[in-house]
Amino acid sequence: MTGNDLLGRMRALLRDTGRGMATASRFYQDDMLLQCLNLAIAETAHDLIDPPPPKQGEPTVRPAPIAVNRLYKIFGATSGTTVPDDFWQLECGYTVDGGGTFVSYVPSVDLKTGERYYYLASHRVYVKNEAFIGPQDYVLYLSFPAPVAASDTPLTTFSDGFYATAKLRACRDALFQEDRDAADRYNFLHQEYLRSVITLK
């Protein structure tokens, strides 16, 4: 799967095949479709990490951590270390001994909770002013998904199924920008998106 593959499939779903027999011009510009696609990729990843509660009549979306496992990164970070450029969400921290052997787990908390427990013996790791604060030697964090561009370079961050799912969501968002009343097409794409999320491995 490549960025150009996704753009072509989005145009097929949106039936964006030109405005008439005499021209091959498209309704949607590549930049606009890529913007929708990259936003949809981030939102789909977030739905798998922290799924929203289902609405009445909709299927329950259960987390599938393996679908986003390539977003997890380990980073050497003592207290005061600046967060990396691709930082998205903190998972936890841990300490090691002089030989690099795991010693203890350090749970992550939000800033308010971390400040409250800062002077207690049982420290936590949290982010404040774009820096990690806590007793940890390393942190495990979720990195922000790399943006998709219009190219023939294979996409490897996620599975093809994940990109196909995000493509459905991106098409929905593109329709919303075109026509806020496109309810029939939205409902079809949204149900296909939910079915696809449920089956991700």
C-alpha angles and dihedrals in degrees: 000000000000136000091257090051090055093047091051093049092047090054090049092052092047091045088233096157100136138298099261147338093280098054139044094203118132132225093223122057117223092240092056093048092047090050090053091044096051092047090049091051091055093045093048091050090049091050089056093046096044109009118206119239111267121253120235110291095013123113119253114257110218122198117262104192093181089066091064101029093117089063091066115097135177115222131185103238129157121183110302096023112141116245114253120258093253095048114139112155134002116232106176145306136232139194128228135199126238091281094052094254118147110259109170144353119242114202119220122235137175121271096260093052092043092054091049094053097036096109096042122099093244101068127193132203121241141153122256126170090351093305135105114246121195146071095285129122095199136019133208112217142166114246122216112258114263111250120257117234134192098268143111093244110123115250111232107166092087138016122270088251091058092051091047089053093049089048090061091052091047091052090052091052091047090053090051090056091049100043127000090199097058090113098147095054091042094053092051094049093044094053091047089050093052092048090050094049091052092055098046114125 
